[in-house]
Amino acid sequence: MISGSELVGTRGETLVGRLPADRLVRLWGMATSGVVKRGFVLEYCDLAPPRTGIFDGLRIVIDPDVDFEMQCFVLLHLFGHSVQWVAPSLAHKLEALQNTTDKERFLGVLHDYEHEAAGFGLALLHELGVRDLDGWFADFVATDWRYVERYYREDRIPPWQECIVSGAPAVQPLAIPPLCHRQVELRFAF
């Protein structure tokens, strides 16, 4: 059997929710090693729903009750957000995220923020030699964005299954800038 990450011509079907367990275990091992080697502490902790993970600039915390594939994505995604909050060269980009009151403008800023985090997560994967999961990661990023955007537009958490995207545009890896680890206000994924 060919694993979901190796299928050719499946852009009509999402790869989200289809990675085989053995591939996820290898991904998790490599990603956790990469995150820790970048200076972040990784923890498991029971988080109040709907939170799947939190970060504070020093650590990334994931709820162990979250599906294992989601844990892999949340780790990579929160790594990207952690980079955004502790890289001095990116500090200026956080102003609009924190102080934009117009909903449509905020959603544009949030889109850019989310996709920049994804670019750092993908760069970490590439640095670790993982280059066969770009399609899976792109579908997950697009699914996550659809979920987040619907949350902000509808003022409610949408069903995850309604947000799943297939054939998403490729995420572009972004060079990870120098980091200056420091505690920041607690942020979370849901």
C-alpha positions as CSV (number, residue, x, y, z in Angstrom):
1,M,0.0,0.0,0.0
2,I,1.3,3.5,-0.9
3,S,1.1,6.0,2.0
4,G,-1.0,9.1,1.6
5,S,2.1,11.3,1.4
6,E,3.4,9.4,-1.6
7,L,0.3,9.3,-3.7
8,V,0.6,10.8,-7.1
9,G,-2.3,12.6,-8.7
10,T,-4.4,12.8,-5.6
11,R,-4.9,16.6,-5.5
12,G,-8.6,16.0,-5.6
13,E,-8.4,14.3,-2.2
14,T,-7.0,16.0,0.8
15,L,-4.0,14.5,2.6
16,V,-5.3,15.9,5.9
17,G,-6.3,13.0,8.1
18,R,-4.6,10.4,5.8
19,L,-1.0,10.1,6.9
20,P,-0.1,6.6,8.1
21,A,0.8,6.2,11.7
22,D,4.4,5.2,11.1
23,R,4.9,8.3,9.0
24,L,3.4,10.5,11.7
25,V,5.6,9.0,14.4
26,R,8.7,9.7,12.2
27,L,7.5,13.3,11.6
28,W,6.8,13.8,15.3
29,G,10.3,12.6,16.3
30,M,12.0,14.9,13.8
31,A,9.8,17.9,14.5
32,T,10.1,17.7,18.3
33,S,13.8,17.4,18.0
34,G,14.0,20.4,15.7
35,V,11.8,22.6,17.9
36,V,13.8,21.7,21.1
37,K,17.1,22.3,19.3
38,R,15.7,25.8,18.4
39,G,15.5,26.5,22.1
40,F,11.8,25.9,22.8
41,V,10.5,23.6,25.6
42,L,7.8,21.2,24.5
43,E,5.2,20.1,27.0
44,Y,2.0,18.1,27.2
45,C,-0.8,19.5,29.3
46,D,-4.5,19.1,29.6
47,L,-5.9,22.3,28.1
48,A,-9.4,23.7,28.3
49,P,-11.4,23.1,25.2
50,P,-11.3,24.3,22.5
51,R,-7.5,24.9,22.9
52,T,-5.3,22.4,21.1
53,G,-2.0,24.1,22.0
54,I,-0.5,27.2,23.6
55,F,2.8,29.0,23.4
56,D,4.5,31.8,25.4
57,G,7.8,32.4,23.6
58,L,9.7,29.9,25.8
59,R,7.5,26.8,25.5
60,I,5.0,25.1,23.3
61,V,2.3,23.1,25.0
62,I,0.1,20.6,23.3
63,D,-3.1,18.9,24.6
64,P,-2.5,15.2,24.6
65,D,-6.1,14.5,23.9
66,V,-5.8,16.1,20.4
67,D,-5.5,13.6,17.5
68,F,-1.9,12.7,16.8
69,E,-1.9,14.1,13.3
70,M,-3.3,17.4,14.6
71,Q,-0.6,17.4,17.3
72,C,2.1,17.2,14.5
73,F,0.5,20.1,12.7
74,V,-0.1,22.2,15.9
75,L,3.6,21.7,16.9
76,L,4.9,23.0,13.5
77,H,2.3,25.8,13.4
78,L,3.0,27.0,17.0
79,F,6.7,26.8,16.3
80,G,6.1,29.2,13.4
81,H,4.1,31.5,15.7
82,S,6.7,31.3,18.4
83,V,9.3,32.5,15.9
84,Q,7.1,35.5,15.0
85,W,6.9,36.5,18.7
86,V,10.6,36.1,19.6
87,A,12.5,37.1,16.5
88,P,13.4,40.8,17.0
89,S,13.4,41.4,13.2
90,L,9.7,40.5,13.1
91,A,8.5,42.5,16.1
92,H,7.1,45.4,13.9
93,K,4.7,43.0,12.1
94,L,2.8,42.2,15.4
95,E,1.5,45.8,15.7
96,A,-1.2,45.5,13.2
97,L,-2.3,42.1,14.5
98,Q,-2.8,43.5,18.0
99,N,-4.3,46.9,17.1
100,T,-6.5,46.5,14.0
101,T,-10.1,47.1,14.8
102,D,-11.7,46.9,11.3
103,K,-12.7,43.3,10.9
104,E,-11.9,43.0,7.2
105,R,-8.5,44.6,7.6
106,F,-7.9,42.4,10.7
107,L,-8.7,39.3,8.7
108,G,-6.1,40.3,6.0
109,V,-3.5,40.9,8.7
110,L,-4.4,37.6,10.4
111,H,-4.2,35.7,7.0
112,D,-0.6,37.0,6.5
113,Y,0.3,36.2,10.1
114,E,-1.0,32.7,9.8
115,H,0.7,32.0,6.5
116,E,4.0,33.5,7.7
117,A,3.9,31.1,10.7
118,A,3.3,28.3,8.2
119,G,6.3,29.3,6.2
120,F,8.5,29.0,9.3
121,G,7.0,25.6,10.1
122,L,7.7,24.4,6.6
123,A,11.3,25.8,6.7
124,L,11.9,23.8,9.9
125,L,10.6,20.6,8.2
126,H,12.9,21.3,5.2
127,E,15.9,21.9,7.5
128,L,15.2,18.5,9.1
129,G,15.2,16.9,5.7
130,V,11.5,16.4,5.5
131,R,10.5,17.3,1.9
132,D,7.9,14.8,1.1
133,L,5.1,16.3,3.2
134,D,4.7,19.7,1.5
135,G,1.3,18.8,0.1
136,W,0.0,17.5,3.4
137,F,1.3,20.6,5.1
138,A,-0.3,22.9,2.5
139,D,-3.6,21.2,2.8
140,F,-3.4,21.5,6.6
141,V,-2.5,25.2,6.5
142,A,-5.4,25.9,4.1
143,T,-7.8,23.9,6.3
144,D,-6.6,25.7,9.4
145,W,-7.0,29.1,7.7
146,R,-10.6,28.2,6.6
147,Y,-11.3,27.1,10.2
148,V,-9.9,30.3,11.7
149,E,-11.5,32.6,9.1
150,R,-14.9,31.0,9.7
151,Y,-14.5,31.4,13.4
152,Y,-13.9,35.1,13.1
153,R,-16.6,35.7,10.5
154,E,-19.3,33.5,12.2
155,D,-18.3,34.1,15.8
156,R,-18.4,30.4,16.5
157,I,-16.1,27.4,16.2
158,P,-17.0,25.6,12.9
159,P,-16.9,21.9,12.5
160,W,-13.4,20.9,11.5
161,Q,-14.6,18.4,8.8
162,E,-16.4,21.3,7.0
163,C,-13.1,23.2,6.7
164,I,-10.9,20.5,5.2
165,V,-9.2,21.6,2.0
166,S,-7.6,19.6,-0.8
167,G,-5.2,20.7,-3.4
168,A,-4.1,23.8,-1.6
169,P,-1.5,26.1,-3.1
170,A,2.0,25.3,-1.9
171,V,3.3,27.0,1.2
172,Q,6.6,28.8,0.7
173,P,9.3,28.1,3.3
174,L,10.6,31.3,5.0
175,A,14.1,31.6,6.4
176,I,13.9,31.4,10.2
177,P,15.5,34.6,11.6
178,P,17.6,34.7,14.7
179,L,15.6,34.2,17.8
180,C,15.8,36.0,21.2
181,H,13.8,33.7,23.5
182,R,11.7,35.6,26.0
183,Q,8.3,35.1,27.6
184,V,5.4,36.7,25.7
185,E,1.7,36.9,26.4
186,L,0.2,33.5,26.3
187,R,-1.3,32.7,22.8
188,F,-3.3,29.6,21.8
189,A,-4.5,27.5,18.9
190,F,-8.0,26.2,18.9
